[in-house]
């Protein structure tokens, strides 16, 4: 290969990477625009109108939180069926998800912690590690992402 051919090959590679990143961004943008849309319609809406204010004042993972979730079961089951950013959407949980699902899930968790008076994304990461059985590698990726966004705030 000539130097010009190598340079062109490197540029082609960069173009392919850019195209893939743009596809990723566009899918995430679409996910963000339509995130949890099923909550705004029956059968979910009537449940979330009642329990969203109650959940706000609870601690994630507490007995009270679990009690409200139990009452929300019909809405939550429907929600999981319609929204692939939840591990429960898949028969094999996290293993059925793709990277875009994981990013949306992480953003969902982060936003959910901001809804609770004592929300803490790092605590949620630990509770969900036990709940969904993911390893320390994914847990560390989540924590590193939290640190990345916290760095940007300061």
N, C-alpha and C positions, 0 to 999 in steps of 0.2 A: 504494500500500500504506500502511496505517496503521502507526503505530509498533508497536502490539501485533502486527500481522501480520508485521512485519520481525523482531521479537523471537522470535515463534513459528517463523519460518523458520530463524533462527539456531539455535534450540534443536533443531529437527528435524535440521539438518545435524550438530550435535554428537552427536545420538542415532545417526545413521547411521554416523558415524565410530567411535563407541564400539562399535557392533554389529560393524563390520568388524574392529576391533582384537580384540574378544573372539573372533571366529571365527579370527583369525590365532593368537591365544594358544592356543585349544583345539586347533588343528591342530598347533602346535609341541609342546604337551604330549603329544599322542598320539604324535608322532614321537619325542619323548624317551623315552616309556615303552616303545616298541617298537624303538628304535634298534639296528641291527645284530643283531636277533634271529636272523637266518639264520646267524650265526657260532656259535650255540649248538646247531646241528643239523647232521646229515650233509647234504651232503658237506663242508661247511666245517669243522665242529668238529675232525675228526681232523687237519687241516692246522694249524689255529690252535693246537691243543694242543702241537704240535711247534715251530712257528715263532714264536709270540708271545714266549716267553722269549729266543729268539735275537735277534729284532728289537729287543728292549729295549736291548740292549747295542751297537747299531749307530747310526751317524749317518744321519739321514734323507737320502736321495739318494746315499749313498756306494756304492762298488762292492760292498761286503759286503751292504749293505741291498738293492741291486738283485739280487744273487745269491739271497738268501732269497726275494725277491718272485717271482723266476722259478720257484723250487721251489713257491711257493704258487699258481702260475698257475691250476690247476683250481678252487681255492677262490675265488680272487679273481674269476675270470670269473663264477662262480655268484653271488658276492656283488654284483658290479656289476649283474647281471641282476635281482636281487631288491631292490636298494636305490637309490632314485632320488636320494639325496643325493650320488651320485657322478656327475661329468660323463660317465664312461664308460657310464653307464646309457643315455645318449641317443646316437643316431646323429650328432647335431650338437653333442655336448658341452654346454658351458655354455649355449649358445643354446637348448637344449631345456628348461632348468631354469626353475622359477619361483622367486620370492623366498623362499618357505618352504624349498625345496630348498637354496638358497644359504645361508640361516641355519643349517640343520642341518649342511651341509657345513663351514661356518666353525667351528661348535661342535665338530664331529668333528675337524677339523684341530687346534684348540686343545687338546682332550683328548689327542689322539695325541702332541703335543709333550710333554705331561706324563708320558707313559709312557717316554720316552727319557731316558737319563741326561744327554744334552746337547741336549735338545729346545729349540727356539726358534721360537715362532710367527711372528715377523717374518721369520726365515730361510725358514720354510716358505711364507709368503706369496710371497716372491720366487721360490723354486724352483717353486712352483705357477703363478706368473704365466708363467714360461717354458714350463712343462709344458702348461698349458691355454690359453695365448695370450690371457689377459685383459689389458685395458688398464690404464693408470695410474689411471684413475678408480676402477675396482673395487679395485685394489690399495690405493689411499688410503682407500677406505671400510673395507676390512679393517683397515688399520693404525689408523685412527681408532677403530674398534671395540675393538681391543686396548688402545689408550690409555684408552678409556672404562672398560673393566673393570679396568685397572691402577690407575686413579684411585680406583675404588671400594674397592680393597684397602688403600690408604694412609690 
